[in-house]
């Protein structure tokens, strides 16, 4: 079984993209053929040449919410807060940075003028509830700040509110973008549809835990954060039709991969799913639904790097990453992309 350090790689800091490309589809695309290990350097706008009529792209239509807030505890100390997940209109799981952690029953007074009460703690997260009739979504939309990833070392700009969001984002609830989808503009989506490439949408609200590093050496000991997802009956019917007709299911991002694999039984049949998932995919996992994967480049020693290594091969992925570094690809959320086909099961 691979260990955490088996997913390390050297990344020059200047390759971490701090800004998106001028146009969404201007990014580069590194392809890795699972059956042969062959690599090819392309542009993302060339994606239609890699697909064929009858294939189906599956997108995550979650929408990023402005999830950062700040204020003072009732004791006077300052805090900053990042919403991890909205539990309902009034309750949320949040990360809180403060000199001292707030206690259950403590009140948080936000700079924007509203108040929440700490209900309890769940590991590194706090459950809090807004006071009065206030609801989280409208308050965040009005007062929250965009939660750019921690490796983007600048403050968000007005442009980020559009670019750190897919063009098809629909359902608010994510605190991190499903970044593989950032490369698609409407013109490319239209071109793919005209080519006979079908499109399906699922929803997985990405949590901030996606950036958390592993803290254990044995990867099987890692406990994944939970995220809410929905794979609708209509999406299931569309995907099953494509499978029955011999088309490929192409996941746009690791979030889609995790959603579809969660909703697919051991018999290989995709079923509707609404609820939480903490699925952790690492080498040794047998994929049941996804045939190809579009994804960005991921953090060293991260669960997402382990997922793509399970999909296309551990040695093959690390070789592809070394190639990407040598060829000066741009990494992480605003960086370039990969197109992976699944490695055959031995």
Backbone as numpy.savetxt, mean C-alpha at the origin, in Angstrom:
# Nx Ny Nz CAx CAy CAz Cx Cy Cz
14.29 -21.41 6.19 13.45 -20.21 6.19 14.33 -18.96 6.19
14.13 -18.03 5.23 14.93 -16.80 5.22 14.72 -15.99 6.49
15.75 -15.23 6.86 15.67 -14.37 8.02 15.63 -12.91 7.56
15.37 -12.04 8.52 15.19 -10.62 8.18 16.36 -10.07 7.38
17.59 -10.39 7.80 18.76 -9.81 7.13 18.93 -10.32 5.70
18.21 -11.40 5.36 18.28 -11.91 3.99 17.54 -11.01 3.00
16.87 -9.98 3.50 16.14 -9.05 2.64 16.73 -7.65 2.72
17.99 -7.58 3.10 18.69 -6.29 3.13 19.31 -6.03 1.76
19.42 -4.77 1.40 20.15 -4.38 0.20 20.64 -2.95 0.40
21.72 -2.62 -0.29 22.32 -1.29 -0.17 21.60 -0.33 -1.10
21.13 0.78 -0.55 20.40 1.77 -1.34 20.99 3.15 -1.09
21.61 3.75 -2.11 22.10 5.13 -1.94 20.93 6.07 -1.63
21.05 6.91 -0.63 19.93 7.78 -0.24 19.40 8.65 -1.37
20.27 9.03 -2.31 19.83 9.93 -3.37 18.86 9.23 -4.35
18.72 7.90 -4.25 17.76 7.21 -5.12 16.35 7.16 -4.53
16.19 7.64 -3.31 14.86 7.69 -2.71 14.14 8.92 -3.27
13.10 8.68 -4.05 12.41 9.76 -4.75 11.72 10.69 -3.75
12.01 11.98 -3.85 11.39 12.97 -2.98 10.20 13.67 -3.66
10.13 13.56 -4.98 9.05 14.19 -5.74 8.59 13.21 -6.82
7.35 13.29 -7.25 6.88 12.44 -8.34 7.44 12.91 -9.68
7.39 12.08 -10.71 7.79 12.54 -12.04 6.82 13.61 -12.55
7.22 14.31 -13.59 6.39 15.39 -14.12 5.01 14.86 -14.51
4.99 13.77 -15.24 3.74 13.09 -15.60 3.73 11.71 -14.95
2.55 11.26 -14.55 2.47 9.98 -13.84 3.13 8.84 -14.61
2.88 8.73 -15.90 3.39 7.59 -16.67 4.81 7.81 -17.19
5.47 8.89 -16.72 6.87 9.12 -17.10 7.83 8.20 -16.36
7.36 7.51 -15.34 8.24 6.67 -14.53 8.78 5.51 -15.36
9.85 4.92 -14.85 10.46 3.76 -15.51 9.79 2.48 -15.01
9.99 1.40 -15.76 9.37 0.12 -15.44 10.40 -0.98 -15.65
10.78 -1.66 -14.59 11.68 -2.80 -14.66 10.83 -4.07 -14.66
10.97 -4.89 -15.68 10.20 -6.13 -15.75 11.07 -7.30 -15.30
10.44 -8.23 -14.59 11.10 -9.45 -14.14 10.20 -10.62 -14.50
10.67 -11.48 -15.38 9.93 -12.64 -15.82 10.14 -13.78 -14.83
9.05 -14.18 -14.18 9.17 -15.18 -13.13 9.68 -16.53 -13.62
9.31 -16.91 -14.82 9.70 -18.23 -15.33 11.18 -18.32 -15.66
11.77 -17.22 -16.09 13.16 -17.25 -16.56 14.11 -16.38 -15.75
13.57 -15.42 -15.00 14.41 -14.47 -14.28 14.92 -13.34 -15.14
14.45 -13.27 -16.39 14.93 -12.23 -17.32 14.47 -10.85 -16.88
15.38 -9.87 -16.98 15.09 -8.48 -16.65 15.04 -7.64 -17.92
14.22 -6.59 -17.90 14.15 -5.68 -19.03 13.84 -4.29 -18.52
14.54 -3.28 -19.06 14.33 -1.89 -18.67 13.36 -1.24 -19.66
12.28 -0.70 -19.15 11.25 -0.08 -19.99 10.76 1.22 -19.34
9.78 1.83 -19.99 9.05 2.96 -19.42 7.66 2.49 -19.04
7.07 3.13 -18.03 5.76 2.68 -17.58 4.71 2.81 -18.67
4.84 3.80 -19.53 3.85 3.97 -20.58 3.87 2.82 -21.58
4.90 1.95 -21.50 4.97 0.76 -22.34 4.17 -0.42 -21.76
3.55 -0.24 -20.62 2.81 -1.33 -20.00 1.84 -2.02 -20.95
1.10 -1.31 -21.82 0.18 -2.01 -22.71 0.84 -3.10 -23.56
2.13 -2.96 -23.86 2.81 -3.98 -24.67 3.05 -5.27 -23.88
2.92 -5.21 -22.56 3.15 -6.39 -21.72 1.85 -7.14 -21.42
0.73 -6.55 -21.80 -0.57 -7.14 -21.51 -1.24 -7.60 -22.79
-2.26 -8.41 -22.64 -2.96 -8.94 -23.80 -4.46 -8.94 -23.55
-5.25 -8.83 -24.60 -6.71 -8.86 -24.42 -7.13 -10.08 -23.61
-8.03 -9.84 -22.67 -8.45 -10.92 -21.78 -7.82 -10.84 -20.41
-6.69 -10.11 -20.28 -6.10 -9.87 -18.96 -7.01 -8.93 -18.17
-6.89 -8.99 -16.85 -7.68 -8.10 -16.00 -6.76 -7.43 -14.97
-6.75 -6.10 -14.99 -6.06 -5.32 -13.98 -6.99 -5.11 -12.78
-6.46 -5.31 -11.59 -7.25 -5.10 -10.38 -6.60 -3.96 -9.59
-7.38 -2.91 -9.33 -6.90 -1.68 -8.69 -7.49 -1.54 -7.28
-6.77 -0.82 -6.43 -7.25 -0.47 -5.10 -7.75 0.97 -5.14
-9.07 1.16 -4.93 -9.65 2.49 -5.07 -9.77 3.24 -3.75
-8.95 2.86 -2.76 -8.93 3.61 -1.51 -8.45 5.04 -1.75
-8.86 5.94 -0.88 -8.46 7.35 -0.98 -7.71 7.76 0.29
-6.57 8.42 0.10 -5.76 8.86 1.23 -6.44 10.04 1.92
-6.52 9.97 3.24 -7.10 11.07 4.02 -5.98 11.90 4.65
-6.21 13.20 4.87 -5.21 14.02 5.56 -5.17 13.63 7.04
-4.26 12.76 7.42 -4.39 12.04 8.68 -3.49 12.55 9.80
-2.74 13.63 9.58 -1.86 14.16 10.64 -2.51 15.35 11.34
-2.43 15.34 12.67 -2.97 16.41 13.49 -2.00 16.68 14.64
-2.16 17.82 15.29 -1.34 18.13 16.45 -2.18 18.87 17.48
-1.66 18.95 18.70 -2.39 19.63 19.77 -1.67 19.49 21.09
-2.42 19.65 22.17 -1.89 19.54 23.53 -2.72 18.55 24.34
-2.02 17.79 25.18 -2.72 16.94 26.14 -3.30 17.81 27.25
-4.23 17.25 28.00 -4.83 18.00 29.11 -3.76 18.41 30.12
-2.66 17.65 30.18 -1.56 17.97 31.10 -0.66 19.08 30.58
-0.88 19.51 29.31 -0.13 20.62 28.75 0.93 20.25 27.74
1.35 18.99 27.71 2.39 18.57 26.77 1.89 18.51 25.34
2.76 18.87 24.39 2.40 18.81 22.97 2.39 17.37 22.47
1.58 17.13 21.47 1.57 15.82 20.81 1.35 16.01 19.32
1.82 15.05 18.54 1.44 14.92 17.14 0.78 13.56 16.97
-0.16 13.50 16.07 -1.00 12.31 15.94 -1.13 11.93 14.47
-1.10 10.63 14.23 -1.36 10.10 12.90 -2.46 9.07 13.01
-3.55 9.31 12.32 -4.65 8.34 12.30 -4.18 7.09 11.56
-4.29 5.95 12.20 -3.96 4.67 11.58 -5.18 4.09 10.88
-6.32 4.16 11.55 -7.53 3.60 10.95 -8.76 4.20 11.63
-9.75 4.55 10.83 -11.03 5.02 11.36 -11.89 3.80 11.70
-12.34 3.72 12.95 -13.15 2.59 13.39 -14.63 2.82 13.13
-15.05 4.07 13.27 -16.40 4.50 12.90 -16.36 6.02 12.80
-17.51 6.67 12.80 -17.52 8.12 12.63 -16.76 8.85 13.73
-16.75 8.28 14.94 -16.24 9.00 16.10 -14.98 8.38 16.71
-14.69 7.11 16.42 -13.55 6.44 17.02 -12.47 6.18 15.98
-11.20 6.22 16.44 -10.08 5.97 15.54 -8.94 5.32 16.31
-8.16 4.50 15.60 -6.88 4.02 16.10 -5.80 4.95 15.58
-4.93 5.41 16.48 -3.97 6.45 16.11 -2.60 6.15 16.69
-1.59 6.69 16.04 -0.25 6.77 16.62 -0.12 8.14 17.27
0.47 8.19 18.45 0.65 9.46 19.15 2.12 9.61 19.54
2.69 10.73 19.17 4.04 11.06 19.61 3.94 12.19 20.63
4.44 11.92 21.83 4.38 12.91 22.90 5.51 12.61 23.87
5.82 13.59 24.73 6.85 13.37 25.73 6.52 12.20 26.62
5.26 12.10 27.04 4.76 10.97 27.80 3.49 10.47 27.14
3.36 9.15 27.08 2.17 8.58 26.44 0.92 8.95 27.23
-0.15 9.31 26.56 -1.40 9.61 27.27 -1.99 8.37 27.90
-2.72 8.55 28.97 -3.34 7.44 29.68 -4.83 7.35 29.31
-5.41 6.16 29.48 -6.86 6.04 29.25 -7.63 7.05 30.09
-8.59 7.71 29.45 -9.35 8.76 30.09 -8.78 10.15 29.88
-7.53 10.22 29.44 -6.91 11.51 29.18 -7.51 12.18 27.96
-7.50 13.50 27.96 -8.07 14.24 26.85 -6.98 14.85 25.97
-7.27 14.88 24.68 -6.39 15.47 23.68 -7.10 16.68 23.09
-6.48 17.84 23.24 -7.06 19.08 22.73 -6.32 19.47 21.44
-7.00 19.37 20.32 -6.37 19.61 19.02 -6.29 21.10 18.72
-5.23 21.47 18.00 -5.03 22.88 17.65 -6.22 23.44 16.88
-6.93 22.57 16.16 -8.07 23.03 15.35 -9.31 23.31 16.19
-9.28 22.99 17.49 -10.38 23.39 18.36 -11.31 22.29 18.80
-11.02 21.04 18.48 -11.88 19.95 18.94 -11.10 19.07 19.93
-11.81 18.16 20.60 -11.24 17.38 21.69 -11.58 15.90 21.50
-10.64 15.03 21.89 -10.88 13.59 21.89 -10.42 13.01 23.22
-10.99 11.87 23.56 -10.65 11.17 24.79 -9.97 9.85 24.46
-8.90 9.54 25.19 -8.20 8.27 25.00 -8.99 7.16 25.69
-9.41 6.17 24.91 -10.20 5.06 25.44 -9.32 3.92 25.92
-8.17 3.72 25.27 -7.31 2.60 25.64 -6.16 2.48 24.66
-5.37 1.44 24.87 -4.18 1.24 24.06 -4.18 -0.17 23.48
-3.77 -0.28 22.23 -3.61 -1.57 21.56 -2.20 -1.63 21.00
-1.28 -2.25 21.75 0.14 -2.30 21.38 0.67 -0.88 21.20
1.12 -0.53 19.99 1.68 0.80 19.76 0.61 1.85 19.41
-0.64 1.44 19.35 -1.70 2.34 18.92 -2.63 2.69 20.07
-3.29 3.83 19.94 -4.27 4.29 20.93 -5.65 4.37 20.26
-6.66 3.94 20.99 -8.03 4.14 20.52 -8.56 5.41 21.15
-9.04 6.34 20.35 -9.55 7.61 20.86 -10.94 7.86 20.29
-11.70 8.69 21.01 -13.06 9.03 20.57 -13.26 10.54 20.62
-13.81 11.06 19.54 -14.12 12.48 19.49 -15.23 12.82 20.48
-15.11 13.98 21.10 -16.14 14.45 22.01 -17.27 15.11 21.20
-18.49 15.02 21.72 -19.62 15.65 21.06 -20.04 14.90 19.81
-20.62 15.63 18.88 -21.15 15.03 17.65 -20.18 15.10 16.48
-18.97 15.55 16.73 -18.00 15.70 15.63 -17.69 14.33 15.01
-17.43 14.31 13.70 -17.08 13.09 12.97 -15.69 13.24 12.37
-14.97 12.14 12.32 -13.56 12.19 11.92 -13.34 12.69 10.49
-14.06 12.12 9.53 -13.73 12.43 8.14 -13.83 13.92 7.82
-14.92 14.60 8.13 -14.97 16.03 7.81 -13.93 16.84 8.57
-13.62 16.45 9.82 -12.59 17.18 10.56 -11.21 17.00 9.93
-10.90 15.78 9.52 -9.61 15.54 8.87 -9.52 16.26 7.53
-10.58 16.21 6.75 -10.55 16.88 5.45 -10.33 18.38 5.61
-10.84 18.96 6.70 -10.72 20.39 6.91 -9.42 20.78 7.60
-8.96 19.96 8.55 -7.85 20.38 9.40 -6.60 19.49 9.31
-6.72 18.28 8.75 -5.60 17.36 8.74 -4.52 17.74 7.74
-3.35 17.17 7.94 -2.23 17.35 7.02 -1.94 16.03 6.32
-1.51 16.11 5.07 -1.26 14.91 4.28 -0.12 14.10 4.89
-0.30 12.80 5.07 0.73 11.97 5.70 1.72 11.40 4.69
2.62 12.22 4.18 3.66 11.68 3.30 4.50 10.65 4.06
5.05 9.65 3.37 5.84 8.62 4.05 7.05 9.21 4.77
7.56 8.51 5.79 8.67 9.04 6.59 9.97 9.24 5.82
10.14 8.52 4.70 11.39 8.68 3.94 11.33 9.86 2.96
10.19 10.52 2.84 10.13 11.78 2.08 10.39 12.89 3.08
11.57 13.47 2.98 12.08 14.35 4.03 11.77 15.82 3.75
10.55 16.10 3.42 10.11 17.47 3.18 8.65 17.58 3.59
8.19 18.79 3.73 6.79 19.01 4.05 5.93 18.84 2.79
4.72 18.34 2.92 3.86 18.20 1.73 3.50 19.56 1.14
3.37 19.59 -0.16 2.96 20.79 -0.89 1.54 20.60 -1.40
0.99 21.66 -1.97 -0.34 21.56 -2.55 -0.38 20.52 -3.66
0.72 20.40 -4.42 0.76 19.42 -5.50 0.64 17.99 -4.99
1.15 17.73 -3.79 1.09 16.38 -3.24 -0.35 15.92 -3.00
-1.26 16.84 -2.75 -2.64 16.46 -2.49 -3.27 15.79 -3.71
-2.75 16.09 -4.89 -3.21 15.42 -6.10 -2.32 14.23 -6.45
-0.99 14.40 -6.33 -0.07 13.38 -6.82 0.09 12.20 -5.86
-0.15 12.40 -4.57 -0.10 11.28 -3.63 -1.51 10.69 -3.48
-2.14 10.50 -4.63 -3.51 9.99 -4.72 -3.65 9.40 -6.11
-4.24 8.23 -6.24 -4.47 7.68 -7.57 -5.58 8.46 -8.27
-5.60 8.43 -9.60 -6.63 9.17 -10.32 -8.00 8.52 -10.16
-8.03 7.27 -9.69 -9.30 6.56 -9.51 -9.67 6.40 -8.03
-8.98 7.12 -7.14 -9.28 7.02 -5.71 -10.74 7.39 -5.45
-11.41 6.59 -4.63 -12.83 6.80 -4.41 -13.23 6.81 -2.94
-12.82 5.79 -2.18 -13.32 5.60 -0.83 -12.29 6.06 0.19
-12.56 7.13 0.96 -11.58 7.65 1.91 -11.36 6.70 3.08
-10.09 6.59 3.50 -9.79 5.73 4.64 -8.34 5.33 4.76
-7.53 5.52 3.72 -6.12 5.14 3.77 -5.28 6.28 4.34
-4.18 5.90 5.01 -3.23 6.91 5.47 -1.90 6.78 4.72
-1.87 5.89 3.74 -0.74 5.79 2.82 -1.32 5.40 1.46
-0.73 5.92 0.41 -1.26 5.65 -0.93 -0.92 4.24 -1.39
-1.80 3.60 -2.17 -1.43 2.36 -2.87 -0.57 2.74 -4.07
0.73 2.82 -3.84 1.61 3.61 -4.72 1.79 3.04 -6.12
1.57 1.74 -6.32 1.68 1.21 -7.67 0.69 1.88 -8.61
-0.44 2.32 -8.06 -1.46 2.97 -8.88 -1.13 4.40 -9.25
-0.12 5.00 -8.61 0.20 6.40 -8.89 0.73 6.59 -10.31
1.17 5.51 -10.96 1.75 5.62 -12.30 0.70 5.70 -13.40
-0.55 5.43 -13.07 -1.61 5.41 -14.07 -2.27 6.79 -14.17
-2.32 7.33 -15.40 -3.15 8.51 -15.66 -4.37 8.06 -16.46
-5.31 8.96 -16.66 -6.56 8.56 -17.31 -6.32 8.13 -18.76
-5.36 8.78 -19.42 -5.08 8.41 -20.81 -4.59 6.97 -20.91
-3.74 6.56 -19.98 -3.24 5.18 -19.99 -4.36 4.20 -19.66
-5.21 4.54 -18.70 -6.34 3.67 -18.37 -7.26 3.50 -19.58
-7.50 4.58 -20.31 -8.35 4.51 -21.50 -7.70 3.66 -22.58
-6.40 3.81 -22.76 -5.68 3.01 -23.76 -5.77 1.53 -23.44
-5.61 1.18 -22.18 -5.69 -0.22 -21.78 -7.09 -0.79 -22.01
-8.12 0.01 -21.70 -9.49 -0.45 -21.91 -9.76 -0.68 -23.39
-9.27 0.22 -24.23 -9.47 0.06 -25.68 -8.75 -1.17 -26.21
-7.68 -1.58 -25.52 -6.90 -2.74 -25.93 -7.56 -4.05 -25.49
-8.64 -3.95 -24.70 -9.32 -5.15 -24.24 -8.83 -5.65 -22.90
-8.15 -4.79 -22.15 -7.69 -5.13 -20.81 -8.78 -4.72 -19.83
-9.38 -5.67 -19.15 -10.48 -5.38 -18.23 -9.95 -4.75 -16.94
-10.83 -4.05 -16.23 -10.46 -3.36 -15.00 -11.47 -3.67 -13.91
-10.95 -3.99 -12.73 -11.77 -4.27 -11.56 -11.21 -3.49 -10.38
-12.08 -3.09 -9.46 -11.65 -2.31 -8.30 -12.05 -3.02 -7.01
-11.08 -3.09 -6.10 -11.33 -3.53 -4.73 -10.91 -2.38 -3.82
-11.16 -2.51 -2.53 -10.76 -1.46 -1.59 -9.99 -2.07 -0.43
-8.80 -1.54 -0.16 -8.06 -1.86 1.05 -7.50 -0.55 1.58
-7.90 -0.19 2.80 -7.44 1.06 3.38 -6.06 0.85 3.99
-5.05 1.39 3.32 -3.66 1.17 3.71 -3.37 1.88 5.03
-2.77 1.16 5.97 -2.42 1.74 7.25 -0.97 2.17 7.31
-0.63 2.97 8.31 0.74 3.44 8.48 1.69 2.30 8.83
1.13 1.18 9.29 1.97 0.03 9.60 2.73 -0.50 8.40
2.33 -0.11 7.19 3.04 -0.55 6.00 4.50 -0.08 5.99
4.81 0.97 6.76 6.18 1.49 6.82 6.96 0.96 7.99
6.34 0.17 8.86 7.02 -0.29 10.07 8.03 -1.38 9.73
9.25 -1.27 10.25 10.25 -2.31 10.01 9.99 -3.55 10.86
10.53 -4.66 10.43 10.47 -5.86 11.26 11.42 -5.69 12.44
11.00 -6.16 13.59 11.83 -6.08 14.80 12.24 -7.45 15.29
11.97 -8.47 14.51 12.33 -9.84 14.87 13.25 -10.41 13.79
14.09 -11.35 14.17 15.01 -11.94 13.21 14.32 -13.01 12.36
13.50 -13.82 12.99 12.76 -14.85 12.25 11.50 -14.22 11.69
11.39 -14.17 10.37 10.28 -13.42 9.80 8.93 -14.05 10.14
8.91 -15.37 10.41 7.64 -16.00 10.75 7.13 -15.56 12.12
7.98 -14.90 12.91 7.56 -14.41 14.23 6.93 -13.01 14.15
6.99 -12.39 12.98 6.45 -11.03 12.85 4.92 -11.05 12.88
4.33 -10.10 13.59 2.87 -9.96 13.63 2.48 -8.77 12.77
1.70 -9.02 11.74 1.30 -7.96 10.82 0.25 -7.06 11.44
0.27 -5.79 11.02 -0.81 -4.87 11.34 -2.05 -5.28 10.55
-3.22 -4.93 11.05 -4.45 -5.26 10.35 -4.92 -4.08 9.50
-5.55 -4.39 8.40 -6.11 -3.37 7.50 -7.49 -3.84 7.05
-8.37 -2.86 6.80 -9.73 -3.17 6.39 -9.80 -3.26 4.88
-10.54 -4.25 4.38 -10.66 -4.41 2.93 -12.06 -4.85 2.56
-12.38 -4.63 1.30 -13.62 -5.15 0.72 -13.35 -5.64 -0.69
-13.68 -6.89 -0.92 -13.72 -7.47 -2.26 -15.19 -7.80 -2.52
-15.83 -7.03 -3.38 -17.28 -7.10 -3.55 -17.69 -8.34 -4.35
-18.95 -8.75 -4.25 -19.44 -9.84 -5.10 -19.24 -9.55 -6.59
-19.44 -8.30 -7.01 -19.24 -7.96 -8.43 -17.79 -8.15 -8.84
-16.85 -7.71 -7.97 -15.43 -7.89 -8.29 -15.09 -9.37 -8.39
-15.62 -10.17 -7.48 -15.37 -11.61 -7.52 -15.88 -12.23 -8.83
-17.07 -11.83 -9.24 -17.64 -12.38 -10.47 -16.78 -12.01 -11.67
-16.33 -10.78 -11.73 -15.48 -10.34 -12.84 -14.17 -11.12 -12.89
-13.54 -11.29 -11.73 -12.26 -11.99 -11.68 -12.43 -13.46 -12.01
-13.47 -14.07 -11.49 -13.70 -15.50 -11.79 -13.98 -15.70 -13.27
-14.69 -14.77 -13.91 -14.93 -14.87 -15.35 -13.63 -14.83 -16.13
-12.74 -13.90 -15.77 -11.43 -13.81 -16.43 -10.65 -15.09 -16.25
-10.65 -15.64 -15.04 -9.92 -16.89 -14.79 -10.48 -18.03 -15.63
-11.80 -18.10 -15.70 -12.43 -19.18 -16.47 -12.11 -19.09 -17.95
-11.88 -17.87 -18.43 -11.58 -17.65 -19.85 -10.09 -17.69 -20.15
-9.28 -17.98 -19.13 -7.83 -18.12 -19.35 -7.05 -16.82 -19.29
-7.68 -15.72 -18.86 -6.96 -14.46 -18.74 -6.17 -14.39 -17.44
-5.23 -13.47 -17.42 -4.40 -13.29 -16.22 -5.01 -12.26 -15.28
-4.84 -12.48 -13.98 -5.22 -11.51 -12.96 -3.96 -10.74 -12.58
-3.97 -9.44 -12.85 -2.79 -8.61 -12.63 -3.09 -7.62 -11.52
-2.45 -7.81 -10.39 -2.67 -6.95 -9.23 -1.86 -5.67 -9.38
-2.52 -4.54 -9.23 -1.83 -3.26 -9.24 -1.49 -2.94 -7.78
-0.37 -3.47 -7.34 0.12 -3.19 -6.01 0.02 -4.35 -5.05
0.85 -4.27 -4.00 0.85 -5.29 -2.97 -0.44 -5.27 -2.16
-1.10 -4.11 -2.06 -2.36 -4.07 -1.32 -3.42 -4.91 -2.02
-3.48 -4.82 -3.34 -4.43 -5.64 -4.10 -4.07 -7.12 -3.94
-2.78 -7.41 -4.01 -2.35 -8.80 -3.84 -2.80 -9.36 -2.50
-2.59 -8.59 -1.43 -2.98 -9.06 -0.10 -4.50 -9.22 0.00
-5.24 -8.30 -0.62 -6.70 -8.38 -0.58 -7.19 -9.63 -1.31
-6.70 -9.86 -2.52 -7.18 -10.99 -3.31 -6.76 -12.32 -2.70
-5.55 -12.38 -2.17 -5.12 -13.64 -1.55 -5.87 -13.90 -0.25
-6.24 -12.85 0.48 -7.06 -13.00 1.68 -8.42 -13.59 1.31
-8.99 -13.11 0.22 -10.35 -13.49 -0.16 -10.42 -14.79 -0.96
-9.29 -15.38 -1.27 -9.26 -16.62 -2.04 -9.02 -17.80 -1.12
-9.90 -18.76 -1.16 -9.77 -19.94 -0.31 -8.68 -20.87 -0.77
-8.40 -21.88 0.06 -7.37 -22.86 -0.31 -7.75 -23.64 -1.55
-9.05 -23.64 -1.88 -9.50 -24.31 -3.10 -9.28 -23.45 -4.34
-8.73 -22.23 -4.16 -8.45 -21.35 -5.28 -9.63 -20.54 -5.74
-10.74 -20.57 -5.02 -11.95 -19.85 -5.42 -12.03 -18.54 -4.65
-12.13 -17.45 -5.40 -12.27 -16.12 -4.79 -13.70 -15.93 -4.33
-13.86 -15.45 -3.08 -15.18 -15.22 -2.52 -15.26 -13.78 -2.00
-16.47 -13.19 -1.97 -16.60 -11.84 -1.41 -16.05 -11.78 0.01
-15.45 -10.65 0.33 -14.82 -10.49 1.65 -14.96 -9.04 2.08
-15.45 -8.83 3.28 -15.47 -7.51 3.90 -15.00 -7.68 5.34
-13.95 -6.97 5.70 -13.44 -7.09 7.06 -11.95 -6.85 7.10
-11.31 -7.32 8.15 -9.90 -7.07 8.37 -9.03 -8.19 7.82
-7.81 -7.85 7.50 -6.81 -8.86 7.14 -5.50 -8.52 7.81
-4.77 -9.56 8.21 -3.40 -9.40 8.67 -2.50 -10.41 7.95
-2.88 -10.76 6.73 -2.13 -11.74 5.97 -0.69 -11.27 5.78
0.25 -12.17 6.00 1.68 -11.90 5.86 2.21 -12.89 4.83
2.61 -12.36 3.69 3.07 -13.19 2.58 4.59 -13.09 2.49
5.26 -14.22 2.61 6.72 -14.26 2.50 7.11 -15.56 1.80
8.39 -15.72 1.41 8.77 -16.89 0.62 8.32 -18.20 1.25
7.76 -19.03 0.40 7.13 -20.27 0.82 5.62 -20.24 0.63
5.07 -19.02 0.51 3.63 -18.86 0.30 3.26 -19.29 -1.12
2.14 -19.99 -1.26 1.64 -20.39 -2.58 0.49 -19.47 -2.98
0.70 -18.72 -4.04 -0.31 -17.76 -4.50 -1.47 -18.51 -5.15
-2.68 -18.02 -4.86 -3.89 -18.70 -5.32 -4.68 -17.91 -6.35
-4.39 -16.60 -6.48 -5.23 -15.77 -7.33 -4.43 -14.93 -8.32
-3.36 -14.31 -7.88 -2.65 -13.29 -8.66 -1.63 -13.94 -9.59
-1.65 -13.54 -10.86 -0.73 -14.07 -11.87 0.43 -13.13 -12.18
0.20 -11.83 -12.08 1.24 -10.83 -12.35 1.01 -9.66 -11.41
2.07 -8.91 -11.17 2.03 -7.87 -10.15 2.77 -6.63 -10.62
2.11 -5.48 -10.52 2.75 -4.18 -10.75 3.01 -3.58 -9.37
4.24 -3.19 -9.12 4.59 -2.74 -7.78 5.75 -1.76 -7.83
5.85 -0.92 -6.81 7.00 -0.04 -6.66 8.16 -0.80 -6.01
9.29 -0.13 -5.84 10.42 -0.70 -5.12 10.22 -0.45 -3.63
10.54 -1.45 -2.82 10.18 -1.43 -1.40 11.39 -1.28 -0.49
11.10 -0.95 0.77 12.14 -0.73 1.77 12.91 -2.02 2.06
14.21 -1.90 2.37 14.96 -3.08 2.80 14.33 -3.71 4.03
14.36 -5.04 4.08 13.90 -5.82 5.23 12.41 -5.57 5.55
11.64 -5.17 4.57 10.22 -4.86 4.79 9.33 -6.04 4.43
8.12 -6.06 4.98 7.17 -7.11 4.65 6.78 -7.08 3.18
6.79 -5.89 2.57 6.41 -5.80 1.16 7.51 -6.36 0.26
8.76 -6.17 0.63 9.85 -6.79 -0.12 9.76 -8.31 0.00
9.37 -8.80 1.15 9.21 -10.25 1.33 8.07 -10.78 0.48
7.00 -9.98 0.33 5.88 -10.40 -0.53 6.34 -10.56 -1.98
7.04 -9.56 -2.51 7.44 -9.66 -3.92 8.49 -10.76 -4.11
9.29 -11.03 -3.07 10.25 -12.14 -3.15 9.52 -13.47 -3.18
8.42 -13.58 -2.45 7.60 -14.79 -2.52 6.99 -14.97 -3.89
6.68 -13.86 -4.54 5.99 -13.90 -5.83 6.93 -14.24 -6.98
8.09 -13.60 -7.01 8.98 -13.73 -8.18 10.28 -14.44 -7.87
10.51 -14.81 -6.62 11.75 -15.49 -6.25 12.65 -14.60 -5.42
13.17 -15.14 -4.33 14.00 -14.36 -3.41 15.28 -13.88 -4.08
16.05 -14.81 -4.64 17.30 -14.43 -5.30 17.04 -13.54 -6.50
15.97 -13.82 -7.23 15.65 -13.03 -8.42 15.30 -11.59 -8.07
14.53 -11.40 -7.01 14.16 -10.04 -6.60 15.39 -9.26 -6.14
16.24 -9.87 -5.34 17.43 -9.16 -4.87 18.35 -8.81 -6.05
18.43 -9.71 -7.03 19.22 -9.40 -8.23 18.59 -8.24 -8.99
17.26 -8.22 -9.09 16.58 -7.12 -9.77 16.80 -5.81 -9.04
16.80 -5.84 -7.72 17.03 -4.61 -6.94 18.46 -4.11 -7.12
19.42 -5.02 -7.18 20.80 -4.58 -7.44 20.90 -3.94 -8.82
20.22 -4.53 -9.77 20.17 -3.94 -11.12 19.54 -2.56 -11.09
18.44 -2.42 -10.35 17.76 -1.14 -10.28 18.65 -0.07 -9.66
19.41 -0.43 -8.64 20.34 0.52 -8.03 21.41 0.91 -9.03
21.97 -0.07 -9.72 23.03 0.21 -10.69 22.53 1.08 -11.83
21.25 0.91 -12.21 20.68 1.68 -13.31 20.00 2.97 -12.85
20.15 3.28 -11.57 19.66 4.54 -11.00 18.14 4.69 -11.11
17.43 3.59 -10.85 15.98 3.70 -10.71 15.65 4.52 -9.46
14.47 5.10 -9.43 14.02 5.88 -8.28 13.16 4.98 -7.40
13.37 5.06 -6.09 12.79 4.11 -5.15 11.64 4.69 -4.34
10.77 3.77 -3.88 9.69 3.98 -2.92 8.50 4.72 -3.52
7.72 5.41 -2.73 6.37 5.83 -3.11 6.31 6.65 -4.40
7.19 7.63 -4.54 7.21 8.48 -5.73 8.20 7.97 -6.77
8.67 6.75 -6.59 9.71 6.22 -7.48 9.15 5.45 -8.67
10.01 4.64 -9.25 9.68 3.86 -10.43 8.97 2.56 -10.05
8.67 1.74 -11.05 7.83 0.56 -10.83 8.47 -0.70 -11.39
7.88 -1.83 -11.00 8.26 -3.13 -11.54 7.01 -3.83 -12.06
7.20 -4.67 -13.08 6.16 -5.59 -13.55 6.71 -6.99 -13.37
6.05 -7.77 -12.51 6.51 -9.11 -12.17 5.51 -10.16 -12.62
5.98 -11.20 -13.25 5.12 -12.36 -13.47 5.53 -13.43 -12.45
4.55 -14.23 -12.06 4.74 -15.16 -10.95 5.73 -16.25 -11.30
6.58 -16.55 -10.34 7.53 -17.64 -10.51 6.78 -18.96 -10.41
7.01 -19.90 -11.36 6.31 -21.19 -11.29 6.63 -21.93 -10.00
5.66 -22.63 -9.48 5.86 -23.44 -8.27 6.71 -24.64 -8.61
7.74 -24.85 -7.80 8.65 -25.98 -8.06 7.96 -27.31 -7.78
